[in-house]
Amino acid sequence: MTKLPDQFSDLEPFAATWCLPTEPERWARRQESSIDEMRQLYEAVFSRYEAILAYVDRFPLDDMPEEARNLIHLTTSFVMVSFPVEVWNGPRIPDTGHATLERAISPAV
Amino acid sequence: MARFPKPAEGSWTEHYPGLGTGPVSYADSFTPEFFELEREAIFRRTWLHVGRVEQLARAGSYFTKEIAVARTSVVVVRDTDGKVRAFHNICRHRGNKLVWTDFPQQETSGVSRQMVCKYHGWRYGLDGACTFVQQESEFFDIDRAEYGLVPVHCDIWAGFIFINLGRVPEQSLRESLGPMVTAIEDYPFERLTHRYGFRSSVAANWKLMVDGLQEQYHAPIVHRNQRPENFDAHAAGFEAPHYQIEGPHRMFNSPGIRPWELPDDQIKPSERLVRGGLFGPWDPPDFFADTQVAGMRPGGHERVGVALFEIWPNFGIQLWERGWYHTYQHWPTSHDSHIFEWNMYFAPPRHASDLIAQEMTAVSLKEFALQDDSLIETIQLTLGSGGLTEFPLGDQEVLCRHLHKTADEWITEFKNRA
């Protein structure tokens, strides 16, 4: 059973790990991931981004097929790992000790 | 070299002569005694923002707000006539907390036709009237009309709901906000309803966090690593084009970075890809295209990307030039702790790409905020020793100077009154 639309089968290996609907889940996954794991996701989604947008933008946000919704969740995980990959070179923000900031409200996707 | 002209007096600080230019005492930020005074002298006297009208979408919509600094809980409801009302969240029978879910100290929200006490089943209408007393005949000459919920003063400005815990507010909401703040009411807040909310328990005095937001002198240092190496626009430090103070409120403009105008090697590749980042979604909502809100640029500067209005005592509204805004709120819980609430408001996304650009903005702001949050806690750790209490503040920290002076004035005035 695949999660993503057929034409994104190349991204399917990431789906089980990174199709996460909420920010707290994506934040937690980031914290427990290695830089290599995040870089693989980053590069895979980056290279397919235009195709992803072309696909998901065809659907109204309030009537999105499950596979398209999963593709959006995968893309928001790419967003989540962008700072670790491009800036921090790891999951954590330097010098942030145990500071926390919980996402309490998110629009439904 | 100055990038922006300063007032004729030579500095923003001297433009407001009451501020002085000497070192500033931070004893207001680590002493329990000062915090105890703030409860009555500040937080029970001022208008406090508690939410947006969109949170009360229809008759019966409600939310509760825990206000530890005033040792109270408030329930805010929309009644059947559409009016927004606030009440002390307490049952008139024996003082049970009226509206809560599972955890009595946590905030809650929902939709209900009435409010029913979990203890003995007394009921209240959305207008606060007591409508039912369980086994009423067991009571002695009780008149339900005298046992309605205790109202809290409540008013709305630009869709922001405020309450005032004073018996009689010293000023109306609009008077207290003043012309500088109300000049931004034409910003299309009511159309920016797509909300992302963050919450944090910060181990620092609330005023230290406000300081961290109302000066950007720290930005080129604290946040320097968050941009590609070729991006050096911040190398010369930070200067604001405009600061303004009016009564207890204050604001400043930032020139703002326009990432959509930067070359590729000065910007995060993912930001260019999704057209969104720290400075917001790049593409403004359709309805915003020609919007000009003069109040956002009270200094008249053409090139202003951001305006932060710090509304006394604990509410900040930050407006961005491309049609989104966020709010900061600080709820003190002790002299060295507070709850920080941060809400970002965007236009409802037209399609998934808008949503992803908004998500990139929310994610990027969190990266920055955690750095700020951590540093603010560090300040509290060292301030608490009491070894050093006075600190020199530069002209780019003029608003910090004003905040601490305002807090001190309100406490002094309150003491003198008593």
Interface residues (C-beta under 8 A of the other chain):
Chain A: E23 Y42 F46 Y49 L53 V56 D57 F59 P60 L61 M64 A68 I72 T75 T76 F78 V79 M80 S82 F83 E86 V87 I93 P94 D95 T96 G97 A99 T100 L101 E102 R103 A104 I105 S106 P107 V109
Chain B: H194 R195 Y196 G197 F198 R199 S200 S201 V202 N225 Q226 K268 P269 S270 E271 L273 V274 F340 W342 N343 P349 H351 A352 S353 L355 I356 E359 M360 A362 V363 S364 K366 E367 A369 L370 Q371 D373 S374 L375 E377 T378
